[in-house]
Amino acid sequence: MSILVVGSVALDSIETPFGKVDKVLGGSATYFSVSASFFTRVNLVAVVGTDFPQKYVSLLRKQKVDLKGLEVADGKTFSWKGRYDYDFNNAETVYTHLNVFQRFSPKIPREYKKNELLFLANIDPELQLSVMKQMDRPRLTACDTMNYWLQNKRRSVLEVAKKVDIFLLNESEARQFSQESNLLKAGRSILSLGPKKVVIKKGEHGVLLFSRDSVFSAPAYLLETINDPTGAGDTFAGGFMGYLGKKKRIADNDIKKAIIYGTVMASYTVEDFSLRKLSRLKPKDIKRRYKDYKCLTRY
């Protein structure tokens, strides 16, 4: 099944204790698309400026990401600069320049409207609602969010939560949204708002999956080398949804397995800056790390 992702494509400048890069490929929809492309077909809707490098367009096409929905607008591409210290869980934002992304109003190409899987990356919840209205009843809809939207557009986020099948967010966002300090209470509280599943991403501490009658916990993959955590959550979402895109019917066990594949994909992203590691992966690399993960968690 094809996946439609709507989100940001950006140019990131990043500094960590292990190096720095300037104006490299980033954005929530970018990490998602490349990750998901290892499993199924991906259609991308986003906007970039006229300054967006052609080499990054070529990279996305090489990953077989369909770019009919990538709009090129007059102006500069959305850019973000962040800095991490040895605690990779929190980034210090140096600047955020929305540029053409500030005027982004997603228009879904006709051939995308029948996509069976829809992922709404981290964008304004009002835009997420707009995209859902343009779609022709996707089989599965999932979304991500961030603390800014939870604080400033809570009502719209609540409306999105009622309409999606799977709601993804990180642990600090889960506590903020639910107003619960305990993650078990937070997950169940968000589940009561309407989604069928809630996925709480805990970074180096793994992932929690909440369903109506169960909770599933998966650890992170242990790594010796971490250079840049930027995009890890979006990469996770891409692997997660990409694996589900391979399934004609999606059972609970498929969703749990998708959690593991998302974890595996994210583990590759953090090993290098931007999409350097992710874009060089081979299917055999993913299979090998998946097997290693099974050994790590078997008892």
KAMO-V980183 format. One record per helix or strand of 3 or more residues. SS is the DSSP state (h for helix, s for strand). FROM is the first residue (numbers start at 0). TO is the last residue. If there is no record, write none. Layout:
# KAMO-V980183
{{SS | FROM | TO} {SS | FROM | TO}}
This chain:
# KAMO-V980183
{{s | 2 | 5} {s | 9 | 15} {s | 18 | 25} {h | 27 | 35} {s | 41 | 48} {h | 53 | 61} {s | 64 | 72} {s | 78 | 82} {s | 91 | 96} {h | 98 | 102} {h | 109 | 111} {s | 116 | 119} {h | 124 | 133} {s | 139 | 142} {h | 146 | 151} {h | 153 | 162} {s | 165 | 169} {h | 170 | 177} {h | 182 | 190} {s | 196 | 200} {h | 202 | 204} {s | 206 | 209} {s | 214 | 217} {h | 231 | 243} {h | 251 | 268} {h | 277 | 279} {h | 282 | 296}}
